[in-house]
Every structure is written in C-alpha cells, then in structure tokens.
C-alpha cells in the first residue's frame, strides 16, 4: 500500500523560507512522477511543482523562481524548498504521485499546513 507522509509545515513570516518533505513508501517510485499541490481555504487544489525520476521538473507560474522541488530516489523522498514566502502561500500542502504514463495523480498524502504571516 502506497503511503505518502508530508512534514515540515509550520508558521513563518512573510519573506521567510520553509522546506517541506514527503516520505513515500509501499512501492518503488522509480517510474513515478512526484508532485506538490496546495489548497487554500475556499479555493481549489492548485498544482505547484513536479519532478520525474530523472530529475526533470516543472513549476506553476505562481511559484516559479521561489519554490524548488527535488527528490532523493534512494530515500523515496521529495522536497519542496519554499523561499520568499508570501501571505498568499498560506495553504495546506500535499504531495502526490502518479505513474509517468498517466495524467491523474493516484496517491496523496494527508497534507501539512503552511501559514505565512504578513
């Protein structure tokens, strides 16, 4: 059974940084895309960034240049380094995974809260 566990969320002032981690278990993720999403109160879930097994990445325009996604294949862990945080980054952050050939993310973590004060 696939399990994704996020950590690293918390409270930070605007302009600060946080690094989120997502530990994945239950299978080999070598053929899987790992991604981060977020959902703010009253808003739809938003894609932020994804990383392939070979290290290729893509980002939403809203976080490009501020957030960096990376993965440690040996540890089945994906990270999201978040810099220059803004109050509008306040949300619950989720990691997710999908097989590289599919379009829908099939496994999700429980989420970690990030709160940015202005």
C-alpha angles and dihedrals in degrees: 000000000000115000127185119189121187125201140165101069122134147116121316137164121247111278092030132114139238134181119214123201131199120195114202126198141162101068144016110285096195092114095039134100113227119206146173126226133173138203125201122198111284093006135101122257109275129209113232111171144337136200129198127216090260092053100257112147142193131188141198113250090241092067104025110128094016104058127051125195122202138161137211105212093191091058097034087233130138124198136201115201109199120194134175090023119200132201089252089063088071107120146105108282121213134188120213140178138207137175109266092244096053129078099208123076107233105186128048138183125230094255136242125236120239117189121186117191120207 
